[in-house]
Each structure stands twice: as structure tokens, then as C-alpha cells.
Amino acid sequence: MLSAAPSGKGGAVFVMTNAADRNEIIAFERNSDGSLTDAGRYRAEGRGSGGVTDPLQSQGSLTLSQDRSVLFAVNAGSGTVAAFRVRNASLRFMDKVPSGGAEPVAVVQWNNRVYVLNTGGPGSVVVFRFDGSNLKQIPDSTVFLTGNTSGASSLSVSPDGKLLVVTERTPNNIDIFPIKNDGTLSPVAVNHGPAPGVFSATFASVRTIVVSETGPAGATNGSTMSSYAVSATGAVSAITLGIPTLGAANCWNAITPNGKWVYASNAGSATISGFAIGNNGSLTPIGGTIAGVNPAGSTNLDIAISADSKFLYSLNSGTGKVGIFAIGEDGLLSNLGDAGDFPPSTGFNGIAAY
């Protein structure tokens, strides 16, 4: 069993360097007003992929456990996954294991199971047991995706632990795996995404997913968001299809813990779009759709939301900062400035918050 959620005066935000020589986690203490204070750096005991801007091309490379007591990180360059104990904004390294494949890019936990997405070669999902301190691969738990180098980029587990969704960018697939009682995966249900540019998918409820789509190649501010109902067997049907984000390069999304809003990060236009989530999973733009704006050239990548649903944080690769936004009662975002001072466009990937 995992331990109780960490306590502190506000919370914490974590960012991953993904450095090729030595992957590290940068920790920030989250204050009650949403501002961030530097809280140290921690080795992930492995190598990242390195690169310039968004080299992992994934959502979920740095992930907190359900109770926010453990932080999981992928070491894409050395093919491992690391686990840290979280106490306030401090981390304690616990374990590191081979990912069971090549180039792990995303990780998600549900109860005592951890699912790792490998994108190198024959893309795969590998299942691990987690006892609260250590990871151990479940024998014969590897499942392969639809093809080699298919651009696997995200994974998410349904709140009831019965379904896993994986996205494959190259074939534009939304893959749904029913989960067996032992945590291993049943054969995949492959759904070809009806909207172009499928990148990341997140469960908004037990049988609803929200998908970020970069849009048609060459389109100006052509990114979209969609929501789908998911059957118990893994078939998807559109609820809201291809609603415009009014931005470019929407690859990431984050849902507020209270389930009211979903935000999309438009890296190509330095904006964040917002949508209200209806009871049936439908998406409705918040205000004029653009809920918040980063400084020009921010190249905001992955985004994360605090556990109290009050603040949103964006990993701004282009400026080497973490953007800070307050979430209003109406879902609109107020820019509160930024934090951090890391070298711009140096391969940072992954952000997590509580």
C-alpha cells in the first residue's frame, strides 16, 4: 500500500531535466499563493535522452502516484524507471528498474501496479508491481503496440483501474487495453483517431477520455481537442470531436482534480486553452477558448495542476521557466509570473504537481 499523501504549507512542483549525461529532478515548494521556491535537485540515477525542444514527445514522463506520495520518472537514455518517496518538496530515491523495453517515455500508477510506455523499436507497455518502495516487473506482462517506432506518446488508466489508453502518433491510433484482475493487459482494441494529430489521452471519468490533437499538417492554429466515450471492450465513440483550441501544437492536456476543467498546452502559440467538462464528457470552451497566455516564445510543453485545483503550471522550454497560473472560479487563468532558471531549449521534459 502507498502511504498517506504528503503534507506541507502548499504543495510541490517537479520538473525533469532529461539530460543525456545525468537525468535530474528539479523540485519547487509550492506556496499557498501558487508561487514557487527552489527546493533542490535530485538524481534520477539514469540518463535522459538529451535534445533541444520536446525530445521525448510524450505526456507523463514524470508522474505522481494517486496519493501523491511517490514520484515516478523515466530515464529514456538508459532504459530505466525510477521511483522517489515524496515528502513535501523533498525527494528520496527508492528504486530503479529496467523499463522492459527501449526508450521509456511515460509512466502511470494505479494502486499497486505501474505501467510503463516504451517507444523505441517495437513499442510496448510493460506492467510492474509496486509494494510502496520497490518495482518488480510482472512476468509475461509485456504487450506490443501496432508497429515499430509508431510514436507512442501517452498512457492513462481509468479511475476504476479496468482500462488503459495508449496513443500512437504515427498511425493516429487510440489504443484501449482492458486490464485483467492481475493487472496485466488483455488484447488491444485499436481505434483510429477521427481527428488528425492524436498525441495524448487522459481519462476524465471511468468511461470517458479527453484527447489532445495537433491538427492537420501545415494548418495555422489548427490544433483541436476531442472527448470520447469508451466501452468496456475498448471501442471509442466521439462525444465532442475536434473542437478548436485556437492554438498551434497542442500536444498535452491536464484535468483539474475536481473534474471541472481540462486545459490544453499550445506549444506553438505560447497559449493554454480551457474547456469545461460536462457530465456526459462533452467539452465546452471556457470564455473565448484561450484561457491563459505565456510570454511569447515560451514553447510551453507539458502542464500540471495542483491537487486543490487552484493553480496550473507549464513547462516553458523556450524560456527555461515554469509558468504559473491561478485558476479562477470561471476556469480562466491569471498569469502569476514564472519560476526557475534553467537553460532554454535543452531537452527538459516532464512536469508534475500536487
C-alpha positions as a printed Julia matrix, in Angstrom:
354×3 Matrix{Float64}:
   0.0     0.0     0.0
   1.09    3.57   -0.63
   1.47    5.96    2.26
  -0.68    8.96    3.06
  -0.33   11.99    0.83
   2.5    14.36    1.79
   1.65   17.37    3.88
   3.04   20.88    3.6
   2.03   24.51    3.6
   1.18   24.41   -0.09
   2.47   21.54   -2.16
   5.23   20.99   -4.7
   6.07   21.08   -8.4
   8.68   18.82  -10.01
  10.4    19.22  -13.4
  12.68   16.72  -15.16
  15.87   17.77  -16.96
  16.04   14.69  -19.24
  19.77   15.4   -19.58
  21.7    12.82  -21.59
  24.63   12.67  -19.15
  22.62   12.65  -15.9
  18.85   12.93  -15.61
  17.7    15.01  -12.65
  14.5    16.18  -10.99
  14.24   19.85  -10.02
  11.93   20.4    -7.05
   9.98   23.52   -6.12
   7.98   24.15   -2.97
   4.51   25.45   -3.83
   3.42   28.27   -1.57
  -0.2    28.96   -0.67
  -0.38   31.78   -3.25
   0.85   29.46   -6.01
   4.36   30.89   -6.16
   7.31   28.5    -6.26
  10.51   28.36   -4.22
  13.56   26.35   -5.27
  13.81   23.19   -3.16
  16.72   21.24   -4.64
  17.8    18.83   -7.37
  17.71   15.04   -7.24
  19.43   12.46   -9.42
  17.16   10.01  -11.22
  20.09    7.54  -11.29
  19.97    7.27  -15.07
  20.35    9.12  -18.34
  17.75   11.08  -20.23
  17.56   11.36  -23.98
  19.02   14.86  -24.19
  17.94   17.04  -27.09
  16.64   20.53  -27.64
  12.86   21.0   -27.51
  10.45   18.22  -26.52
  12.76   15.31  -27.4
  10.59   12.69  -25.66
   7.42   13.82  -27.46
   5.29   12.4   -24.69
   2.94   13.2   -21.83
   3.59   11.55  -18.46
   7.38   11.15  -18.36
   7.23   12.44  -14.77
   4.21   11.24  -12.77
   2.97   11.33   -9.2
   1.18    8.35   -7.66
  -2.54    8.57   -6.95
  -1.93    9.61   -3.35
   0.99   11.86   -4.4
   3.42   10.11   -2.05
   5.63    8.68   -4.83
   7.14   10.29   -7.93
   7.98    8.14  -10.95
  10.45    9.25  -13.64
  11.62    7.69  -16.9
  15.28    7.58  -17.87
  14.84    7.36  -21.64
  18.56    7.25  -22.4
  19.32    4.32  -20.12
  16.02    2.46  -20.42
  15.02    2.58  -16.75
  12.27    3.87  -14.48
  12.99    5.5   -11.11
  10.78    5.89   -8.03
  11.13    8.56   -5.32
   9.42    8.99   -1.96
   7.82   12.45   -1.77
   7.81   14.41    1.46
   6.66   17.98    0.96
   9.04   19.25   -1.77
  11.8    16.79   -0.87
  12.53   13.53   -2.68
  14.2    10.34   -1.5
  15.37    7.88   -4.15
  13.86    4.42   -3.59
  14.28    2.2    -6.63
  15.3     1.96  -10.28
  14.47   -0.89  -12.66
  14.82   -1.64  -16.39
  11.73   -0.47  -18.26
  11.33   -3.8   -20.05
  11.81   -2.16  -23.43
  13.66    0.67  -25.16
  13.27    4.43  -24.62
  10.61    4.66  -21.91
   8.68    7.92  -22.33
   5.71    7.7   -19.95
   4.66    6.02  -16.72
   1.41    5.8   -14.76
   0.44    4.13  -11.47
  -2.84    2.62  -10.28
  -2.92    1.01   -6.82
  -0.04   -1.49   -6.67
   0.55   -1.54  -10.43
   2.78    0.66  -12.56
   2.51    0.8   -16.35
   5.47    1.92  -18.46
   5.29    3.01  -22.11
   8.36    2.23  -24.25
   8.57    3.92  -27.63
  11.83    2.56  -29.05
  11.82   -0.27  -31.6
   8.7    -2.41  -31.14
   6.78   -0.04  -28.88
   5.41   -1.7   -25.78
   3.62   -1.39  -22.47
   5.15   -3.27  -19.53
   3.43   -3.83  -16.18
   5.15   -3.72  -12.78
   4.06   -4.47   -9.24
   4.84   -1.74   -6.72
   4.95   -2.51   -3.0
   5.34    1.1    -1.91
   9.1     1.05   -2.2
  10.18   -1.28   -4.99
   9.17   -2.06   -8.55
   9.12   -5.59   -9.94
   8.15   -6.48  -13.48
   5.21   -8.87  -13.72
   6.3   -11.93  -15.77
   4.85  -12.11  -19.29
   3.22   -8.69  -18.88
   4.71   -7.05  -21.98
   2.28   -6.14  -24.75
   3.43   -4.68  -28.06
   1.87   -1.81  -29.95
   0.74   -1.84  -33.57
   4.17   -1.32  -35.15
   7.8    -0.34  -34.74
   8.54    3.32  -33.93
   4.84    4.18  -34.02
   5.32    7.34  -31.96
   3.75    6.11  -28.74
   3.31    9.22  -26.62
   0.94    8.82  -23.65
  -0.87    6.39  -21.39
  -3.62    6.74  -18.79
  -5.55    4.33  -16.54
  -9.29    4.67  -15.94
 -10.29    5.64  -12.37
 -11.64    2.13  -11.73
  -8.42    0.51  -12.97
 -10.17   -1.5   -15.69
  -8.9     0.21  -18.87
  -5.6     1.58  -20.14
  -5.41    4.04  -23.04
  -2.27    4.5   -25.14
  -1.79    6.91  -28.06
   0.32    6.21  -31.15
   1.04    9.34  -33.19
   2.23    7.86  -36.5
  -0.86    5.73  -37.26
  -3.1     8.21  -35.35
  -4.31    5.44  -33.05
  -6.14    5.49  -29.73
  -5.38    2.06  -28.24
  -7.54    0.74  -25.41
  -6.39   -2.27  -23.34
  -8.86   -3.9   -20.93
  -6.98   -4.66  -17.69
  -7.2    -8.12  -16.14
  -7.62   -8.71  -12.42
  -3.89   -9.38  -12.02
  -3.03   -6.06  -13.67
  -1.85   -7.5   -16.97
  -3.42   -6.39  -20.24
  -5.96   -8.07  -22.48
  -5.64   -7.79  -26.28
  -5.79   -4.25  -27.57
  -8.77   -2.57  -29.19
  -7.26   -0.28  -31.84
  -9.29    2.83  -32.65
  -8.12    5.07  -35.49
  -8.49    8.66  -34.32
 -11.09   10.5   -36.43
  -9.38   13.85  -35.75
  -5.83   14.32  -37.09
  -2.75   14.65  -34.9
  -3.61   12.42  -31.94
  -0.95   12.99  -29.27
  -2.15   12.44  -25.69
  -5.2    10.94  -23.99
  -6.35   11.24  -20.38
  -9.26    9.6   -18.59
 -11.72   12.25  -17.42
 -14.04    9.67  -15.84
 -14.44    5.89  -15.68
 -15.52    5.64  -19.34
 -14.53    8.99  -20.87
 -11.2    10.13  -22.33
 -10.02   13.55  -23.46
  -7.58   13.65  -26.39
  -5.16   16.39  -27.49
  -4.68   16.67  -31.27
  -2.04   18.73  -33.05
  -4.31   19.05  -36.09
  -3.69   18.79  -39.84
  -0.12   19.27  -41.06
   0.52   22.84  -42.16
  -2.64   24.28  -40.64
  -2.41   27.65  -38.88
  -3.53   27.32  -35.27
  -5.24   24.08  -36.29
  -4.98   22.13  -33.04
  -8.06   20.54  -31.51
  -9.42   18.65  -28.51
 -11.85   15.74  -28.53
 -13.65   13.64  -25.95
 -14.75   10.04  -26.4
 -16.9     7.53  -24.61
 -15.09    4.21  -24.09
 -16.88    0.87  -23.89
 -15.82   -1.98  -21.59
 -14.3    -3.72  -24.61
 -12.27   -0.67  -25.68
 -14.31    0.77  -28.54
 -14.5     4.58  -28.58
 -17.27    6.87  -29.84
 -16.98   10.63  -30.18
 -18.73   12.91  -27.71
 -17.06   16.17  -28.76
 -14.98   15.84  -31.92
 -12.2    18.2   -32.99
 -13.13   21.33  -31.07
 -10.52   24.03  -31.93
  -8.0    25.13  -29.3
  -7.29   28.28  -31.37
  -3.61   27.5   -30.97
  -0.77   25.51  -32.5
   0.98   22.29  -31.45
  -1.47   21.2   -28.75
   0.19   18.02  -27.5
  -0.58   17.95  -23.77
  -3.62   18.21  -21.55
  -4.34   18.28  -17.84
  -7.63   17.83  -16.0
  -8.31   19.58  -12.71
  -8.62   17.09   -9.82
 -12.15   18.36   -9.18
 -13.05   17.22  -12.72
 -14.48   20.57  -13.85
 -11.91   21.75  -16.41
  -9.39   20.43  -18.9
  -6.56   22.56  -20.23
  -4.56   22.14  -23.44
  -1.0    23.36  -23.92
  -0.44   25.03  -27.32
   3.34   24.97  -27.58
   3.43   26.67  -30.97
   1.5    29.72  -29.85
   2.52   30.04  -26.16
  -1.11   29.76  -25.07
  -3.22   27.47  -22.91
  -6.78   26.66  -23.94
  -9.5    25.72  -21.48
 -12.67   23.65  -21.69
 -15.43   22.78  -19.25
 -16.15   19.05  -18.96
 -19.86   18.22  -18.98
 -21.46   15.39  -17.04
 -21.61   13.39  -20.27
 -17.96   14.14  -21.12
 -18.72   16.92  -23.59
 -16.25   19.81  -23.94
 -17.29   23.47  -23.97
 -14.76   26.32  -24.41
 -14.04   28.45  -21.37
 -14.66   32.06  -22.38
 -13.01   32.62  -25.75
 -11.15   29.26  -25.56
  -7.73   30.79  -24.81
  -7.76   30.65  -21.02
  -4.18   31.81  -20.39
  -1.16   33.25  -22.19
   2.55   32.66  -21.58
   5.24   35.12  -22.73
   5.99   34.94  -26.45
   8.46   32.2   -27.32
   7.72   30.16  -24.19
   7.17   26.91  -26.12
   5.05   25.63  -23.22
   5.19   21.83  -23.21
   3.67   19.58  -20.55
   1.35   21.11  -17.94
   0.31   20.09  -14.41
  -2.35   21.19  -11.93
  -2.17   21.45   -8.14
  -4.1    18.98   -6.0
  -6.51   21.71   -4.84
  -7.37   22.62   -8.48
  -6.27   26.22   -7.82
  -3.07   26.51   -9.88
  -1.73   25.41  -13.26
   1.98   25.1   -14.07
   3.51   24.91  -17.54
   6.99   23.72  -18.51
   8.21   26.55  -20.74
  11.12   25.08  -22.68
  11.72   28.17  -24.82
  12.38   30.48  -21.88
  13.72   27.99  -19.33
  10.94   28.76  -16.84
   7.91   27.24  -15.14
   4.83   29.33  -15.92
   2.45   29.89  -13.01
  -1.3    30.47  -13.41
  -4.15   30.84  -10.93
  -7.35   29.01  -11.94
 -10.39   31.23  -11.48
 -13.91   30.22  -10.47
 -14.84   30.55  -14.15
 -11.9    28.41  -15.28
  -9.96   31.31  -16.77
  -6.27   31.55  -15.94
  -4.46   34.5   -14.39
  -0.74   34.66  -15.17
   1.19   34.92  -11.89
   4.64   35.05  -13.48
   7.18   32.26  -13.52
   9.86   30.45  -11.54
  13.08   28.6   -12.21
  16.07   29.49  -14.3
  17.17   26.53  -16.42
  18.86   26.74  -19.82
  16.26   27.27  -22.57
  15.65   24.58  -25.2
  17.9    21.94  -23.62
  15.64   18.91  -23.66
  13.63   19.35  -20.45
  10.57   17.09  -20.44
   8.0    16.25  -17.77
   6.27   18.18  -15.02
   4.22   17.0   -12.02
   2.46   18.93   -9.26
   0.38   18.48   -6.12
